[in-house]
């Protein structure tokens, strides 16, 4: 139940962020990255999709790296999990 609530929250934040990107305040991008961070933490499929897009698009990869430095630690960690430059050898096996 918690996972469903978090997925809905992440989706709502992302959609509100997309709508606010056309406003005069730059708050939309912040909400999109918070929403994406929540979705990445709770949806392996969404995390794989973001990783694929970061691999294929350098602009998205750079922006996600900049956003990871400005976000709270839990969301920054989620964004780092999607980094195409991540070293997988240092991680424990699941």
MOZIKA-V340342 format. One line per field, one symbol per residue. psi: psi as a letter, one per 40 degrees, with the letter a starting at -180 (. if undefined). Layout:
psi: ???
This chain:
psi: dddddddddddddddddddedeiehfdddddddddddddddehddddddddddddehddddddddddddeiidddddddddeheeihedeiii.
